[in-house]
Amino acid sequence: MLLTEKEVQEISNKILSMVKADDAAVSVSSDKLSHLRFADNNILTSGSRIGRGANVTVWIEGKRGAASTNDLDEASLKAMVEQAEKIARTAPADREYVPTLGKQAYKPVNGYVDATANLSLSDRAKAVGDIIANCEKNKVIGAGFHSARVQAGGSATKNGNFEYERSTNVSLSVTARTPDGQSSGYFLRSHFDVGKLDTKRIAGESIRKALEGRGARVIDPGTYTVILEAQAVADLMGSFGFAFNARNAEEGRSVFSAPGGKTRLGEAMFDEKVTLYSDPWHPELPGSQSAQGGIPAERITMIDKGVLKSLTYNRFWAKQKNVDPTPGPVNTIFETSGKTASVEEMIKSTERGILVGRFWYIRSTDPRTASSTGLTRDGVWLIENGKIAYPLRNLRFNQSVTQMLGPGNVLMVGASERVGGSEGGGSSASYLPTLKLKEFKFTSQSEAV
């Protein structure tokens, strides 16, 4: 069973009562994860697990030690505290130690839904059965993963702070492939409310992409106008909202760095169509009520109509710089102040370009330019004279996100929707649009489907 607020507070207090160290922070968690996996148009596995755990971090004369346990009986909790204190006594001084937070006031978010927490297994099986039937009807081979997770837990400090919250998430990814293995389509979506997870759309889009991707041709790498569907945008920049770190910028390790230990705050680094912010209470994308370091979350604007507006100061770095700490983002929301456009409108307005459905195997190459590399996958098409001309073989890219979103490069912006990066399998999500970009750099061809 998941832990209630009362249970989390009781366990936290019990752990803190065992602490002899000068300072301490405790977290107590519980979660339930269930899944249904299918492949080759057959259900393969279905299961669930429930977990509980606790961890403690202590400081003794400024030296830090930490330990954790997945047993919440008194003996295990006591052993955990003793282990953390033993480590602290022999550890070097923690040069970034700041006293743990005193009592804070948190504004709850609405990211928990009972129907998701108590997901109907029969409803899940029926939805996946319908997906398999649709794949068979269209003569494609379907595979996918339906996953639901509910979390409940909290944290406490020796200085009197305590917080508790619950959250739910359900996701479905479907990959459809033609029997000859030469074309595939993919679609992923997630939501905290299972009633808003459109399984028919997810299956339909993956099947459509597989069927429309047959007969892919090779194209030379180079710089092209691109239309990135929301999934591709999420794959490339779903975590970009968490990159606005003041310390990295002031130490010269960030794309937001400027010479002499300064930053680019206030500069119009991005296209005026770009506004990026974090809002814990967004109705489609609720975040956590607490941000980095346990600071109560707030709505924060990182980019406002192209201008870099804020960087995040944790409590240690804020003290070093004699400024107030900032909570930092708890989610990533992209909006535009201008008119939005549909994918069809973007295609119609494109003389020659490439439509990308998804990216894969993305890896950072240089944080100082916000650059990364990766591959297209499961659906790429050439656009000519305002129409889809034919599908393409996959390509590798090397691209800076800040250049991608730079002044003059964002031609059109779609309506934002909840979408998670495909490498995370829907475990987290952002609120992002389809983008039409003037220039995007493809560096080589890929033989992968």
C-alpha positions, 0 to 999 in steps of 0.5 A: 500500500502507498503511504499516507501523509500521516504515515510519512510524517510518523516515519520521518519523525522516527528517523529524525529522532534517531539522528545524533548529527548536527543537521539532517534531511530525510525523505520517505517514498512509496510507489506502485508501478504496473505495466502491460507489454506487447510485441508481434501483435501479442501480449507478452507480460503484465505485472506490478510492483509496490516499493517503499524506501527512505533515505537520510543525509546528515552533517556532523561538523560540516561533514556529510554522510548519506544512507538509504533503505527499502525496509521501514522497520525500526531496526532498518531505519536505525541502521540507516541512520547509524551508517550515514553518521559513520560516513559523515565522521570520516568524510571530508568537509562538505564545502557546499553545506548550508543548513537544511530548510526550516518550515516552508509553506507549499501550495498543493498541485493537482497531479493525482487522479484515483482512476490512474492510481487504481487503473482498471486492468480489464480496461487496459487489456481491452485497450491494448487488444483493440490496438493489436486488432487495428495493427492486424487489420492494417497488416502491420506488426505492433509492439508497445508498452502501457505503464502506470505509476503512482507515487506518494512520499515526502521529506523532512528536515531537522530544522522543522520542514515537512512536505508530502505529495502524491502524483500519478502518471500513465503512458502508452507507446506504440511502434508499428512496423511493416512485415518486410521490416523496411518502415516503422511508425512510433507514437507516445503520449502520457497523462496524469489522468488515465481518462485523458490518455487517447489510446486510439490516437496513439495506435492510429498515428503509429500505424499511419506513419508505418504505412506512409513510410514505405519506400523510403529514399536516401537524401544527402545530409545538409542544412534543411528547413524542417518541421519537427512534430511535437514528439521530436521537439520533446526528444530534443528539448524536453529537459531544456527548461532545467538548463537555466543554471546560474552557477554554470553560466557564471563559471563559464560552463553554459550557453548562457555564459558571457565573458568575465563571469557574467551571464546573458540575462536580458539578451534576446538570444531566442526568436521572439516567438519563443516563450518558455516557462515553468508552472507547477499548477498548469492544468495539463502538466502539473509539476511538483509543489517543491523545487530544487532543495525543497524550496516551494515551487513558483511559476518562473519564466525562463524565456519571454518572447525571445529574451533570457529572463531568469537563471536558477540559484540554488541555496549554496550559490545564492549565498556565495553571490549574496542573492536570494535563492530561486526555486527553479523549474518543475516542468517545461512549457513552451508557448508562443505569443503569435498565431499558431499553425497546424502541421498541414499549414506548415507543410503547405507553406514549405517549398522544400524541407524535411518533416521529422516525427521523432529523434532517438539516441540523443547525446549532449556534445557541448553544454557551452553551445547547448549542442547535441547529436542524435538520429531521426527514427520511425518516420521522416519525409521530404516536403516539396512544393507544399506537399509530402513528396516521399519518405526518407531514410534516417539521418544523423543531426548535430544541432544547437538548441539555442541556434535552433530557437534563435532569432529568425530561425523559428518560422512557425509554431503549433499549438502546444500539447503534453508530450514526453521524450521517447527515451524516457518512455513517457515517465515525464512530460513537457508541454511543447508544440510542433515547430517549423525551423528555417535551418536544421543541420543533418550531418550524415545518413543512417541505415537504421529504420 
